[in-house]
Amino acid sequence: MYDDQGLFGGEIHRFAHTLFDETLPCQEGGKCPFYEERDFDPDDYDVLIGYYTHAHSSKSPYGTDITKDRFVAIDEFPDGAFLKTFDTGTVTKAVNALLGDCDDSPYQFKKELTKQRTDTTLREAGTEWLTEILAERDVVQVVEDMAGGAHVDAATIAYVVLNATELENGWEYATLPNGQVGAINPTDESVTILTRPDIGDAKGVIALDGTPTVELWRLLLGESLTHEAIHSDEEKGEYLEEGLGIRVVRTSENVKPYSSGIHVTPPKDIALIEGVGLIEEELPSLISSRRAINQYKKLGLADLVDDWTHYGATKGINNFGKKRVGIVVGSPHYGDQELQKWGALAGKSLSRAEDQYGSNVDFGDYGNKLLYGMREQAVLQALMRFGRDGGGATVYVHTSALPEWVRYKAVSPQVHTWVGEKEGMKKVIAAIDELEEREWRCSQIVDAVPLSPQQVRTHLNRLEEFGFLKSRRGSGRGRPYIWSDHGIDSIGDWGHVNFDV
């Protein structure tokens, strides 16, 4: 709750009596042990290792600028570490509380801020007032008015609402005097604030990222950022295949945007996952979208893989480091609004070109670069989670969203699923498993399953086509077909996948 009001951990500790009417358990014996550990002089150390937000060095609890005159290395793009999004309810409560608690406020309610944007005199007066408030972090006001919706970032939010400029796509953005930038979503009126790291006094800054979206790094660190690729595309392809031992098998020519869950095809996907395990003779580990995985679980995913995770949890993990077989299903696409949000923070209007979908989707030059980072680069990050111990891995990638330099074997597997409408096939297979005879007639299966003779014949013919049954003409009246097992016990429980297409 208190974190939702923007309070730092140290501020919660400092105002514990006001907030809770008692001392925090960690402070009963004196100073909180965690904060005691922070009580040191950074100048005593040549190297400091911290989290991304430690880059806000001017707000350091150490009373010194911890990045001043140091070289700062940032490993991987920090995603949301410098980003805060406030829903419309929080925005309204926070701004109204700020305006109501300040006697010298030129406004009473948040709605006045947007209405008076066009009045230059009123906007300038409000901007001047808010600029003064931005210079101080008024924690006391927030602590004393928790119930009223007070928020530490209220002045920042109010500044964005008052000064936002509308872009062509309806998004709005504003730049604050302290370097922060804000964007307003036209759909739900949420406000997103980007607070750039306070590292202006560092000797130099190095951004380390194997799959960089340079445009986002420049938005975070400034346009002066220069990008230097250590390896050429050819060298990267060679390193992935020969250096890391990652063999990529691409099984789809479609992008398959799976983040929303709408385009997921659970029956076919689950059969494909099982098929990979059968052909590799080892249960694979899976990476897909969270919503896709939730659908697969309902179909028995736990029996088909030895582990799984979703795209949002892949960066930096080593859980699959010793896995020799992996499968990445679908690509991440967190929606047009995600791209438009980052575009707005950069002051750019991004919109999808009309009737453009899949691999042909077009958001313009800047937007397409962001999409490439969201999609192709994320798929690359996912497939590189496997075999990181040096032993390599075979990774099946069920999406076409791969960087162009990745070497892969392209296959177009035929996937036949028994799930859903084709449950009849599972019944026929189960009936065959129950037979003790080496050979049998169709009528014996018909007697054992709730299917018509025609349906049973169709399933038997399909199993023969897949190579799991054999048939021959019998003798006697009508010369009925005689069927025999030709490896039916090796067929999948969820379907059959033919990779040799």
C-alpha positions, -999 to +999 in steps of 0.1 A: +000+000+000+027+025+010+048+016-019+017+025-040+020+061-026+055+064-040+072+061-006+108+047-005+116+020+020+137+044+041+108+068+043+085+041+055+110+033+082+114+069+092+077+076+095+068+042+109+051+056+141+029+079+120+020+052+095+015+023+119+014+038+154+043+015+163+079+007+156+086-017+128+097-052+139+130-047+122+136-016+143+128-030+178+164-038+186+176-005+172+183+005+137+170-018+109+198-043+100+192-037+063+197+000+067+227-005+089+243-024+060+238+006+038+256+028+062+290+030+046+311+055+026+310+047-011+343+065-015+360+036+004+354+013-026+367+012-061+338-009-074+302-006-064+275-031-076+239-021-073+204-022-088+194+000-117+177+026-094+209+032-075+217+053-106+195+080-090+226+090-071+215+125-061+188+108-041+213+084-025+209+077+013+247+079+015+248+117+013+270+116-017+268+111-054+277+075-058+283+077-096+303+110-096+337+106-113+331+069-118+325+048-149+290+034-149+281+002-166+244-007-171+239-044-179+208-050-201+181-025-207+163-018-174+128-020-187+105-007-160+131+002-134+129+039-145+093+038-155+061+043-135+026+041-148-003+055-128-039+044-136-066+071-140-079+065-104-045+071-089-039+101-111-072+117-101-068+110-064-031+121-063-036+153-081-068+163-063-051+156-029-021+178-039-043+207-051-066+204-020-037+203+005-019+233-008-035+267+001-016+285-027-027+261-054-042+279-085-065+249-090-089+229-070-094+197-091-075+177-117-100+183-144-092+220-143-056+213-155-067+199-188-094+226-193-070+254-188-042+242-210-052+265-238-052+295-215-016+306-217-017+328-186-033+302-164-011+274-177+021+294-171+010+303-135+002+267-128+035+255-143+055+280-122+037+268-091+043+231-099+079+237-108+086+250-073+069+219-057+089+196-080+121+208-064+112+192-031+100+157-022+071+164+002+070+131+021+053+146+051+023+157+031+019+122+018+023+105+051-003+128+068-029+123+040-026+086+030-064+081+032-069+111+009-049+096-020-018+118-016+012+106-036+048+116-037+047+119-075+015+140-075+033+172-086+051+153-115+018+138-126+000+172-124+028+189-144+024+163-172-014+167-172-012+205-174+016+207-200+010+177-222+010+182-260-013+159-281+003+138-308-015+127-340-024+093-326-041+109-295-013+102-271+000+132-252+035+139-239+053+164-218+089+172-207+096+183-172+122+208-161+141+181-141+145+159-172+116+135-166+092+129-195+056+118-192+030+103-216-008+101-213-027+072-227-058+085-245-077+052-240-076+050-202-060+084-193-032+066-174+000+086-170+035+071-175+066+088-162+101+081-173+128+092-148+162+091-164+191+080-143+210+108-126+245+100-139+255+133-154+286+136-133+299+101-142+332+099-161+315+077-187+285+054-192+286+020-209+254+002-218+259-036-222+232-053-242+234-083-265+200-075-281+198-037-279+170-015-290+192+015-295+162+039-297+152+030-261+187+033-248+189+068-263+156+077-248+170+067-214+205+080-216+204+107-242+208+112-280+246+114-276+247+077-270+268+059-296+262+023-306+291+000-314+283-036-323+312-059-313+303-086-338+290-086-374+258-104-382+278-133-397+299-135-366+268-135-344+253-164-364+285-183-362+288-177-324+252-188-317+256-220-337+292-230-332+303-211-301+272-217-280+261-249-298+225-238-303+208-256-331+177-237-341+148-255-358+121-230-371+087-247-373+065-218-385+065-192-412+041-171-392+048-145-365+022-160-341+017-130-316+008-149-285+009-123-257-028-116-257-037-153-258-062-146-286-042-161-314-030-192-295-039-226-310-037-249-279-046-282-295-020-280-323+006-263-300+003-290-274+006-317-300+037-300-314+053-298-279+046-335-274+060-342-309+093-324-301+097-346-270+090-378-290+114-370-318+142-358-295+134-386-270+136-361-242+111-338-225+117-303-237+115-271-217+091-245-229+091-207-233+059-190-245+035-162-234+019-164-199-016-166-214-005-194-238+010-214-210-022-211-190-041-226-219-016-254-223-018-263-186-055-271-190-046-296-217-019-314-196+012-294-203+029-308-171+031-342-187+048-330-218+076-307-206+101-307-177+099-270-171+084-238-185+085-201-182+070-171-199+086-143-220+084-117-193+106-138-170+134-149-194+159-121-192+189-131-172+176-165-160+197-196-160+171-222-151+174-238-186+212-236-187+215-274-187+185-282-209+194-299-242+160-296-258+139-265-258+108-251-276+098-215-280+062-211-290+048-179-304+063-144-302+057-116-277+037-086-288+024-066-259-001-046-280+001-014-301-003+007-269+030-006-256+048+007-287+027+039-287+036+045-250+074+044-257+069+064-289+050+091-269+078+093-243+101+101-272+076+127-285+067+105-315+033+095-328+032+058-337+002+041-354-002+008-372-005+011-410-041+002-421-048-035-427-012-045-417-008-076-396+017-103-388+051-100-404+038-072-426+027-049-397+042-014-401+045+013-374+069+035-394+106+036-391+109+044-354+080+022-344+093-008-364+126-006-345+108-008-312+087-037-325+118-055-336+132-052-300+099-063-285+095-093-307+125-106-327+150-097-300+129-112-273+126-145-292+164-145-295+167-139-258+144-168-252+161-194-273+195-184-258+183-195-224+189-232-233+222-250-231+241-220-215+264-244-197+284-249-228+267-282-237+245-266-264+209-274-272+184-280-299+157-253-298+125-255-318+111-221-325+075-220-334+074-184-349+090-167-378+100-137-355+138-143-355+166-118-362+177-122-399+212-133-390+201-164-369+210-196-387+182-222-386+168-253-402+133-245-415+107-272-413+069-271-418+056-299-397+021-313-403+004-313-369-026-336-364-042-333-330-065-356-312-076-328-288-111-313-290-131-323-321-109-353-328-112-370-295-125-400-315-090-408-326-079-411-289-108-436-284-098-456-314-061-457-303-072-467-267-094-495-282-065-509-303-043-509-272-068-531-254-068-557-282-049-589-275-050-601-311-021-593-335-046-587-362-082-574-361-111-562-382-127-527-382-159-542-366-140-551-335-130-514-329-166-503-338-179-525-310-155-509-285-160-472-292-190-448-294-183-440-331-199-450-364-182-475-387-174-448-411-157-427-384-137-457-372-125-465-408-115-428-413-093-429-381-078-463-390-069-451-425-053-420-410-033-441-386-021-462-416-012-430-435+009-420-405+027-454-406+014-467-373-009-494-388-009-518-417-038-533-436-044-561-460-074-576-477-089-606-459-106-636-473-142-646-473-173-626-480-166-590-489-129-595-482-129-572-452-097-554-443-074-570-417-055-545-396-023-549-376-002-528-353+029-512-367+041-491-338+009-477-324+024-476-289+048-448-301+021-424-313+014-393-293-014-390-268-022-355-280-016-359-317+009-368-344+035-345-359+052-352-391+085-332-392+097-348-425+077-325-448 
